[in-house]
Amino acid sequence: MSAPKSVFNVPYRAFLFDMDGTILTSIAAAERVWTTWALRHGVDVETFLPTIHGARAIDTIRRLALPGVDAEVEAAWITEAEINDVAGVEQVAGAAAFLKSLPAHQWAIVTSAPKTLALRRMAAAGIPEPEVMITAEDVSIGKPDPAGYRLAAHRLGVPISDCLVFEDATVGILAAQAAGADLMIVTATHEEPIETEHATLASYELIEARSGEQTLSLHTL
């Protein structure tokens, strides 16, 4: 595998962040809810849980193609249950302070979660609300489709090729690649090492952002 492309000391117009697993951790809460749902529908929990991360609930349910299951109704149930369970939801180390250090017009969140759930988890984790936030309702097709990241760049008024995306999950990594952005893989919530051609980051406490006239750049501490 070739050396990862450097994303440090590189001028970008904006930073785009996935939410779950990237700037906050909600794995335990999400898996509690999805385990309840899977058992209710006769879905094998062990093989199913690894597939839920990074994708919209409705896309996850549709992918199963369960007979007689209304994906919209079930996705609404999942969302409500997750809103009511934020136990253990917390920021990835240093994420809140790092986001607060960024100029408001130069960053956005792109999440597969519905807006109400995203705001609930962000509040629980102490994550600031951005001026631009793309949620499940803003796209007709979720990650790995690149629409969410492209829409975020559009709303910030910058080319997606001038953006650095922070991601953790495979579907999000694929979405960012398809969009044409550079990538930083956040590994803070990964249980196993990841092999990737992209740069990786274990903690936001290891980096800082510096602002130019119209650009941002990452630097190690």
FENGIJO-V7051 format. One record per residue. RES is the residue in one small letter. PSI is psi in whole degrees, -180 to 180 (999 if undefined). Layout:
((RES PSI) (RES PSI))
//
This chain:
((m 135) (s 161) (a 144) (p 144) (k 133) (s 133) (v 5) (f 147) (n 27) (v 130) (p 127) (y 154) (r -26) (a 155) (f 135) (l 132) (f 129) (d 166) (m -75) (d 123) (g -11) (t -50) (i -14) (l 160) (t 124) (s 18) (i -47) (a -45) (a -46) (a -42) (e -30) (r -47) (v -48) (w -30) (t -45) (t -45) (w -46) (a -44) (l -37) (r -30) (h 9) (g 27) (v 136) (d 115) (v -45) (e -42) (t -24) (f -43) (l -40) (p -14) (t -6) (i -19) (h 130) (g -13) (a 157) (r 145) (a -42) (i -36) (d -38) (t -44) (i -43) (r -35) (r -29) (l -25) (a 48) (l 133) (p 136) (g 9) (v 126) (d 108) (a -37) (e -42) (v -45) (e -38) (a -37) (a -38) (w -44) (i -48) (t -47) (e -43) (a -38) (e -34) (i -36) (n -4) (d 92) (v 20) (a 127) (g -2) (v 123) (e 163) (q 150) (v 141) (a 121) (g -3) (a -45) (a -46) (a -39) (f -46) (l -41) (k -20) (s -11) (l 143) (p 135) (a -30) (h 8) (q 18) (w 157) (a 160) (i 136) (v 103) (t 152) (s -6) (a 149) (p 157) (k -43) (t -41) (l -42) (a -47) (l -37) (r -47) (r -39) (m -42) (a -42) (a -33) (a -4) (g 24) (i 130) (p 148) (e 128) (p 165) (e -32) (v 122) (m 121) (i 123) (t -177) (a -33) (e -16) (d -10) (v 151) (s -22) (i 128) (g -180) (k 139) (p 7) (d 142) (p 1) (a -41) (g -45) (y -38) (r -39) (l -40) (a -45) (a -42) (h -45) (r -26) (l -12) (g 32) (v 155) (p 142) (i -28) (s -13) (d 17) (c 149) (l 124) (v 135) (f 120) (e 164) (d -29) (a 153) (t -45) (v -35) (g -38) (i -44) (l -38) (a -44) (a -40) (q -45) (a -31) (a -28) (g 22) (a 160) (d 160) (l 141) (m 121) (i 117) (v 120) (t 7) (a -33) (t 5) (h 131) (e -26) (e 149) (p 149) (i 137) (e 119) (t 153) (e -3) (h 162) (a 151) (t 155) (l 125) (a -25) (s 140) (y -14) (e -10) (l -4) (i 165) (e 157) (a 137) (r 136) (s 133) (g -162) (e -44) (q 12) (t 165) (l 148) (s 147) (l 144) (h 144) (t 151) (l 999))
//
